[in-house]
């Protein structure tokens, strides 16, 4: 089969994407641009993202470049200029050499999640996105997939499950898969407008507590706070009160940001991670993003890995004649890599959440003594990812 005939065949193929978040929309964009007929089924009535910031690392930006929208994202994002880790008093424990990181891997940028979502949504043709569509049954009858929802039954050649950590598709088709596990800490996220952008981003570490600051391109600031807490704990008096009590005495600009925050802007979510799965694919169905490998946010790689998933899946489908063979290759490429990154993120979170005085003193000393070059070297396996090269396709692969 020639490359031309194979590419033409993609135009007749169809896919159902369950889940309309960043990973699901990225997969839809990647597939539609390769000629697939795609429907995105989203349970919520409206499509949108929460009011929070998002780190796009060089690997995630390369994935967006492969989708043809990297430049557009960079125009609406803010390039990180200074970052690192401080203690609760504001003393630097470790600085990230942003210039060296950019030279070696490419830029690190911050963008509001809603802005990235809007960019992805605008790239999709009309009629692709179907909101208010709750999936109730999944079946894999032979060489197609069936997705039942309240509006009927949809059939396609491929099912992409991008429906998050609580994935209905994963529970349906992977009944023996382990459930997500609580990491032991909770996180508050909010966007604050003080009229002045902070001079530097990064994290500050205390004892069982952390705060992250990330300036956004529109002049606002993304703030997140993390603390050890019992699972499911909430404050009936308002979460902002908790934040001000916990972190109001930390270094500036943390108290000023909390003073300027609105209660309605505060989102609180316990942090969960998905234990490693034995496979990401079954039949003509593939898990993507958090549905496949939900990880703790300590490396800022969740959305970046979903973007990698989407680009890799579409590229492999483009270079293999059979859906099943493409999905097998996707599983082979993505599962070891995401497992490695999830493991690293979990370990960083464990160290960052140490709370004993002796342990945190040792941790802080180690951070001060570790050269920046060692940190960048440790990031190399995460950040040096490249999108699959379509030039590796040969007609022999399609025989």
N, C-alpha and C positions, 0 to 999 in steps of 0.2 A: 504494500500500500504506500503510495507516495505521500510526502508531507502535505501537498495540496489537497489530496483526497481526504486525508485525516483531518485537516483543518475544516474542510467543508462539512465533514460528518459532525463536528461539534455544534454546528448551527442547528442541527436537528435534535440535539439532546436537551433534556430538561432537568431542572434541579429544584428541589424544595429546601429552603433554608428555614429552620425553626429557630426563632430568636432574632430580634431586630436591634441588638446592641452593636457596638463597634465591630466585633468579630464577625457577626452575621452580615452586616452591611458590607464589610470589606470582602467577604467571600462572594456576596452577590455582585459587587462591582467587578471583581476579578473574573467571575464566570460570564457575566453578560458581555464583557469586552472580548471574550473568546467565542462569542456566538451562542452561548447557552440561553435557553428560555428559563427564567428564574422567577420564583415566587418566594417572598419573605413573609412568613407567618409570625406575627407578634401578638402575644396574649393581651398586652395593654392596648387600650383604645387609641392612644396616641403614641407616636414614635418620638423619643427624646432621650436625653441623658441627664444625669443628676448634676447639680451645681458644684462641681469639684474640678480641681486641676488635674493635669495628667502629664507625666514625664514621657517624652518621646526620645528614646535613646537612639544612637546611630543605627542600630539594627532595625528598629521600628521605622525610622525615616527611610532606610533603604527599601523596606517593604512598601512604604507609601510611594517611593519613586517607581517601583515596579508596577504600581497601580496607576501611575501617571499623575499623581496629585501631590508629590513631595514638595514641589516649589510652592504650590498654593498653601500648603500647611505651614511651611516656613514663613511665608508672608504674614500669617496670622498668629504666629507663635513668638515667644520671646526666647532668645538664645541665653542660656545660663552663662553668667559671667564669673560668679564666685559661689563656691559651694564647699561643703565639708561638714564636719561634726564638731559641735561645741558642747561644753558642759552647761549645767543649769545657770551658772553665773556668767556665761558668755565667753569663757576662755576657749580658744581653739584647741581641740584635741587632734584634729587631722584636717588638712586642707586638700581639696581636690584640685589638681592642676588642670583647669579647664582647657587651657591652651594646648597642653600636651595631649589631653584626651581628644580634642578636636583634630589635632594633627594626625594622630594615630588611627582614629576611628571615624571621625566626623562629629558634627555638632550635637549637643544635647539641648533640647528645647522644652519649654513648658507651654501648654495650651489648655484652654478650658475644654473639658470633655464635650460640652455641647457644641463648641465650634468645630471640633473634629467630626462629630456626628453630622453636623449640617453639611460639611464638605462631602462626606461619603454619601449622604442622602441625595444631594444635588447631582451626583454622578450617575444615579440610577434612572432608567427610563420610567415614564409614567406607567402605573399599573403593577409595578413589581412589588411594592410594599402593601401588605394587607394587615392593618391594625385591627384590634378587637377580635382576633382569631385564636381561640384556645384549642390546642390539639388535644384530642381525647383518646386516640388510638393510633398505634404505629404497626404496620405489617410489612414484611419483606417477601412478597410472593414471587419467587423466581428472579427474573431479570428486570424488576421494577420495584418501586417503593410505593406504599399506600399510606397516606396520612389523613386520618379522619378528624374532622372538626365540626363545630356546630353548623357550619354552612354546607357540609357535604363531605365528599371524599376526593382528595387530590392524588393524582398518580404522577410519577416522574421516574427518570433514570437514576437519580441520585438524591440522597437525603443528607443534608449537612445540619448537624445538631449544634447550634450555637446558643442554646437556651440557658446558659449560666450554670453556676455551681449546683443548683437544685434541679438540674436538667430532667425534664419529663422523659425525653427521648432516652437518656442514659438509664433511667430507672426502668423503662419499658424493655429496652433491648439488651441491657447489661444487668439483669436482675441480681446477679451475684456480686456486683461491684460494691466496694465498701462505701459507706456513707461519709460525707464530709465530717471533719473533726475540728472541734474548737481548739484554737491555738493557745488559749489562756489569756488573751488580752483583747480589749475592745478599742475602737477608734472613733474619734469625732472628726468630722470634716466640715469645713465652711469656707466661704469666700467673703472677704472683708474689703471694704472700700474706705480707706482713711484719707484719701486725697494725696497720699504720698507713697511711692514705691519704696520698700525696704532696700537697703544697700546690698544685701547678700541673702541668698537662700541657704538651704541646707537643713540639717537636723541638729537638735540639741538633746543630749542624753542625760537622764537622771538615774534614779534608782527605781526600776520598774515602771518608768515613765519616759516618754519622748514627745518632742514637738518638732514638726517640720514646717518650714516657711518656703514658699515658692512664689516669686513675683510673676504676674501675668501680663500679657502684652497690652491689655486695656487699662493698666494702671492699678487694678485691684490686686489683692494678695490671697493666695490659697494657703490656708492654715489647716494642719491636721495635728491631732493630739492622740497619743496612744498610752494606755495604762493597763496594767494587770487588773483583772476584775472577774468576778463570778459570771458565768455564762447567763445571758438574759437579764442582767441587772440594768434597771433604768431608774432615773430620778424623776419622780412625779412633780417636783418643783421646778423642773426645767434643766436641761443639760448645760446651758450656758453658765448657770450658777456653779455647777460642778467644775467646769473648766476654769472659771475665774478663781475658785478656791484652790484648785490643784496647781494651776500654772501662773496665777497672777503675780507671784513673787519671782518668777524667772526673769532672765535678762530681757532687755528691750530688743526688738519691738513687740515681744509676746504680750506683755500687759496692755500695751496700747492697742494692739489688734483685738484682743479680747474685749477691751473697753468699748471699742467701736462696733463690735459684732451685734447682730440681731439674733434673738432666740430662734426665729423662724428659719434662719439660715443654717442652723446646726443640724447635721445628720449624724446619727450614731449607729454604728454597725459592729457587732462582734466579728472577729476575724476567724475565718474557717479556712481549711485547706483540704483538698481532696487527696487521699492516699493514692499512691501510684496504681494505675490500671494495667492489666495484662495486655490490653490491646485497645486501640482507638477506633477500630473499624470492625464492622460485621456486615456481611453481605454487601449491599450498596449504600450503606450508611456510615458516616464518619462523624466523630466527635471533634469539636473545634473550640478553642479558647477555654474558658472556665469549665465548660461541660466536660472537657477532656483532662485538664490539668490545673484546676484552680489552686493557686499558690498564695502564700502570704505576700503582702505588698512590700517587703523589706528591700527588694532590689528594684522596685518600680518597673517590673517586667511583665505584669499581667496583660495589659493591652498590647504591648509590643510583641509578646508571644502569640497573641491572637492574630495580629497582623501577619506575622511570619507564617502561621498556620494557613491563613487564607491564600496568601501568595503561593506558598508551596503546593497546596492542594490543587489550585487552578492550573499551575504550571505542569504538574505531573499528569493531570487529566488531559492536558494539551499535547503531551508527548507520548501517550500510550493509547493504544486502540481500544482497550477494554477498561471499563470503570473499575472492575475488581483489581486488575493489576496496578492501576494508578493508586487505588486506596491502599494496597499492600505496601507500595513504595512510600506513600505518605506516612503510614504507621511506622515503617522502618526508619524514616528520617526524623520524624517529629517526636516520637515517644522517648527515645534516649536523651535527646537534647532538652526537652521540657522537664524531664525527670531531674536532670543535672541542675537546671536552674532553680527548680522548686526546692531541691535539697539545699542549695546554697542560700536561698532566701530564708528558709526555715532556720538554718544555723545562725544567720545574721540576726534574725529576730530573737532567737534565744539569748544571744550575748547582749543585744541591746536592751533586753528586758531584765537582765540581772538586777537584783535589788539589795543584796547584802552589801554592807559597807566595804568589806574586804574584797569581795569579787569586783565591785564597780571600781574601786581604787586601782586594782590590778588591770582591769580592762582599759581604763583611761590612760594608765601609764603605757600600756602596749600600743594604744592608738598614737600617743605622742611619739613613740620610738619607731613606729613603722614608716619607712620612707614612702613618699607619694608614688614613686615608680613601682613599688611592690603592689600597691593597691591597683594601679592600672594594669599591671601584668596579670593580677588575679581576675580582672574583668575581661581580659582578652577572649576567653572562650565564649563569653556571653555576647560581647559587642562585635566580634569579627564575622558574624553571620553574613552571608551573601545570598541573594535570591537565586533560585535554581536557574541555570543557564540554559535557555532553549536551544542553544547551538549544540548541546550534547545529544539532541535527538537525531537519530539516523533512521532511514527507512527500514532497516533491519528490525528495529524495535517494534514496528507496526506489522510485521509479518505474522 
